[in-house]
């Protein structure tokens, strides 16, 4: 078992450079059994609900490739990021790794990930959604490819809409409609039911959940090396957060896990979340099995704000390859198998609630995605996603932003001053 220590992204860069690793290594790894060994680090094997499923997919790959053995390295999600930094800095990274959010930019930016543009065919790239590929790129280099698409859509409880006198099949399509519906829900429903769920905690995922709202209001801070949060567009997003907390629209101090539990109990009407919410809410409330879920909940695009079209951030499951991989071609073959093979789609992706990353999967297996959630994701939500504003320093930058979110939501701090402080901290961090 590897010992857990604190390692920063910049420490990884320093160790990689001083050790002089051959980051584009294609050398052969000796094996006493004459097999190619691939180490696959992922969090789904650490979760009871999906451990067996991903194991079946790996076994199928090994059966098709008799000279390959896959070492399934299970790491809990909340430990994954740190463990990848540690293993890379120590010169012992997994050949293939499951990634999320800013990790491709953080690891790729310091030379820890391979450039997948060297292996991906034009056909493969064309079969992906533009926003999905953007999520794995940093400075034009493709460091990760989508494994399953899970961008946040806008979920609402149809039954609570009807109870409040709203049309259960007509969710808000604009921010003005959303604010109007929130006020009606707040006035008409019992006081222990919240119109919307917004994560106001200090976990990193609180920012991930808030980015679509910033984008919706027209803000693009941190994109294109612009670190200014003190803009009218970002202010509107933070004003929305502050009002939601102050006026009791959202529960305060509840993480996304807590929000989901409340939503399963009909205590939160609307929230942003991924397609896996279907399985999560069903596990929390058995009464939502089968058609009952779709009778109770609907999902659509994030309400339109300043622009003409909806937008959400490409928060997705990704796969990356270590720049130190000893068998990069076989590692890429394994990655493609995980993404596109029939057994991966049927045994892992569908049961786990992932939307396939390749457009052609919908054509090959239409019966597997014949439900309102998958159809809405394919038709509207996935096309609305864009990549995040990620870079190697994003983790540190995110802490400044989250602190500002908490000040605004929990202490009712002035939004203008808070955004000025975030901007100053970011410019110091990035040397601007």
N, C-alpha and C positions, 0 to 999 in steps of 0.2 A: 504494500500500500504506500502510495506516494505521500510524503509529509507536506502538509499545507503550510505555505509561508506567503507573506505579502510580497507581490512582485508587480511593479508598475509597467505600463506599456513601454515607457522609455527605457526601463531596465532591460526589457526584452531586446530592444534595439541595440543597446550597448553590448549585451552579452553576445548577440549574434555577430556583431561587427568584430569584437575583440577575439572571438573564437574562430572567426574566419570560416564559418560554415559555407559549404557549397550549396547555396540556396536553390540552384536550378538542378540539383543532383538527379542523375538518372542512373546511378550505379546500382549494381545488383546486390541484394542482401543475401548473404549465405544462409542456408537453412539445412539443418541436419537431416530433415525429413524430405528434402528436395522440393519443398513447397514454397510458394510466394506467400509471405505473411503480410496481411493488411490489418492495421489497427484502426478500428472505427469508434471514435469517441462520440457518444450521443446521450441525451437525457431521457429519451423515450424508453430505453432499456432499464432505466432506474425507476420507472413508474409502473406500478403493478398492472394498470389498465392496458398498457401497450407492450409490455416486456415480451409476452409470448408472440404477439403479432410481428414485431420487428425481427424476432428470432427466426420465425418461419421464412421471412424474406431473405435473411442472410443465408439460411440453410439452402434455399433454392438457388441462390447465386453460387454457393460452393458446389452444389451438385452439377450445375452447368459448366463450372470451371474447376475441374478436378485437381488442378495444380495450385489452387489458391485456398488459403485458410484465412478466415476473417476473425480477428480477435475483437469480440464485442465488448467495448469498454463503457460500462454504465457509470455516468456521473450525474447526480441530481442537477436540475436546471440552475438552482441558485448557487451552485458551486462550479458550474461549467466554465464560465468566463475566466475565473481565477485559475482554475486548473490548466486551461489551455495556455495561459500566460506562463505558468510555472513550468509546464512540460516543454514548451518551446524554448524558454530561456535555458532550461537544463539540457537541451540538445536531444530530447526524447519525445517529440510530439507525435500524435497519431497521424497516420497518412491521410485519413479522411475524418472530417469532424463536422458535427452539426453546429450551425451558427445561428445567430439571431441579431436583429437590430444593427447597432453600430459595430459589432465585432469584426466583420470583414474589413472595414476601413481601419479599425484600430490595429488589427493583426497584419493586414496587408500593407498598411502604411509603414510598418517597421520591417518589412521584408520577410515576414513569417509565413505568408501564404503564396502559393503558386499562381501564376497568371493563367487562368483557365481559358483565356482567349487562344492559347496555343493548342488546346485540345478540342474545344467545342467547334462543331461543324456549323456552316452557314445555315443548314436546315434546322439544326437544334436551336440555334439562336432565334431564328425566325418563328419557331414554334412557341417561344416564350413571350409573355407579355412585357412590353417595354418597361413598365414600372417595376416589374419583378427583377429584371436584369439591373436596372438602375440601383436597386437596393444593395446589390453586391459589388458595386463599382466604387473605386476611389481614384481620382485623377485619371479617369479614362481606362483604368485597368480592371478587368473582371476578376475579382478575388473569390466570389461565391456565386452559386447558381441556386435558383429556387428549388426547394424540396417539396414544399406544399404552400399554398397561398392562404394566408390568414389575416388579410387586412381588416381593420375595424370597419364594420358597417353600423348602421343606426338601427337598433332594436327597439321595439315597442310592444307593450302588452295590450292586445286587442280588447280583452275583457275589461281591463281597467279604463281604457278609452271609452268603451260603451257605458260603463258605470258613471263616468263623469259627463256623459252626454255628447261625447265626441264620436265622430265616424270611426269605427274600429278598423276600417280598411283604407283610411286616408291619413297616413302619418304626415307630419309637417315636412314640407319640401323646401322651405326657406327658413332662415333664422328668425325672421319676423313671425312666421307661423309657429315656429318652435316656442318662442317667448310667450305668444298668445296662448298656446296649448298648455304650457307649464303653469301659467296663472290660473287657467280654468281647472286643471288637475289639482292644483294646490287648494283651490277654493271648494271644490266639489267632493274630493275624496277625504277619508278619515285622516287625522293629523299624523298617524304613524306610517303613512304611505308617502314616499318621496317622488316627485315628478321625474327626477333625473338623477343618475349616478355619476359623480365626478370624483376621482381619486384625489384626496387632499393630503395624502401621507407623504413621507419623505423617501419612499422606495423609488428606484429608478424607473419602474414601469408607470408610475404616476405621470411622468413626462411623456412617455410613449403614448399613453392614453389621451394626453392633452394636445399633442401635436396636431391632430386633425382639426381641432377647434381653432388653433392659431392659423393653420392653412386656410380654413374656411373663411376667416375674417380678412384674408388677403395678406397675412404676414408671411414673410419668408426669411426670418432671421437665421443666420448661420449658413444659409445657402450662398454659394459663390463667394465665400470668405467675407461675408457681410455680418458683423457681429453686433449690429445695432438693434436692440430690443425696444428702444425708445422711439416707436413709430405709432401713428394713429391706428394702424391695423392690429398690431400686437396689443395695444392698449384696449381695444374692443374685446379681445379674447380674455384678457385679465380682468376687465370689468365684468364680463359674463361670469367668470369664476368667482369673483368676489360677491357679486349679487346672489349667485346660487347658494353660496355658503351662508351669507348674512340673512337671506330671506327664507331659509329652510327649504330650498328647492332640492338640495342634495344632502345626504347624511355626511357629517363631517368626521374626518379621521378614520374612514373606512377604506381599506385596500380593495383592489379589484376582486380578490377572493371573497371578501365580506359582501361586496356589492352583488356578486353573483348569488350568494346565499339569500340575500334580501330579495333579489329579483325572482328567485325560484319560489319564494313565499308570497309573491304578489305584493311586496313592500317597496319596490322600485319600478316605476312605469317604463322609463326609457334609459338607455345607456349605449355607449359605443363598446363593441366587443367583436371578437373574431367568429368565424363559422363554427368553431368547436364549442360555442356556447350551447348548441343543441344538445350535445352529449353531456356537458357539464350540468345543465339545468335538469336534464332527465335523471342524472345520477343523484341530484339533490332532491328531486321531487318525482317519485315513480308515477305519479298521476299524469305526467307529461309524456308517457310512452306513446309511440305510434303517432296517429293523426292528431291526437290531443295537443301535441306541442304546436303544430302548425295552426290549430284552431285558436291557440292562446297567444302565440308570439309571431311577429312578422319582422322582417329585416329589409332595409333599403339603403340607399346612399345617404351620406351625411348631408344634412340640410344645406342648401346653397346660401353663401354669405355675400361677399362683395363681388364675386365673379358671376359668370353665366352658367358654369357647370360645377357639379359637386367634386370634392377632392378629399382624399384620405391618404394616410401614410402607409407605405408598403411594409408593414410589420409582418414578416413572413418567416417560415422555417427555411433555412438555407444549408447548403453543403459546401465546404471548402476543402482544399487539399494543401497539405503542408508543403512549403517550399523545399523541405528536406526529404520529401517522399523518395524512397529508393526504387519504387516501381510506379512511376506516375501514370503510365498508360493503363496499367491494370487498375490503379486507383480510380482513374476517370471512368473506366468500364463499369466498375462497381457503383460509382456515383450515378451513372446513367441508368443502371439497373434499379437502383433505389427510386429514381425519379419516374421511370416510364414503364417498368415491367408490369405485366398484368397482375402478378401475385402481390406486388407492392401496392398497386392501386386497390385491389379487392380486399387484401388481408390487413393492410396497415392504413393507407390513406383514407379510405371511406369510413372504416370503423372509428378512426381517430377524429373525424370531422374536418379533415383537410380538403381544400379545393385543389384539384390537380394543377401543377404549374405549367403543363403543356396544353396548348389549345386542342391538339389532336386527341387527347385523352377523352374529351367530351364526345368526340365523334366515334371513338372505338367502343366506349362503354356508356352509351346514353342512358341505359336502364339504371345505372348506379347513381345517377345524378338527377333522377326524375322526382325532385321535391322542390318546394317553393324557395327554400334557402339557397340551395346550390344553383338554381336557375337565376335567382336575383344576383347572386355573386358573379356568375359568369356573364350575365347580360349587362349589369350596371356597376356593381361595386368594384370589381377587379379592374375594369377599364379606367376607373377614376383614381387609381392609386399612383403615387409618385414615390421616388426614393427619398430617403431621409437625408438630413444635413450632416452626414457623419464624417468624422476624421479621427486621427489617432488620439486627439485630446478631448474627444467628445465626452468621455466618462467624467472627467474633471469639470468640463463646461456644464454638463447636466446637473451637477450638484449646486452650482450657482443658480441655475434656473429653477430647480425644485425648491431651493430655499426661498426664492422670491415668490413662488406659487404659494408656499405655506404662509409667508408673511401676509400676503394679500387675502388668503382664504381664512386663516385662523386668527390673525390679529387685526384684520381690517386695516392694514397698513396702506398708505396712499399709493395708488397704482403708479402714478407718474414717477414718484421718487424711487419706487421699487424697480421699475424698468431702467431708470438711470443707473442704479447700483448694479443691476445685472450686466448692463452694457459695459460699465467701467471694469468690472471683474473679468469679463470675457476679453476685453481689449488688452488687459494686463496679461491674461493667460496666453493669448495668441501673439503678444508683442506688437499690437497695432497702435 
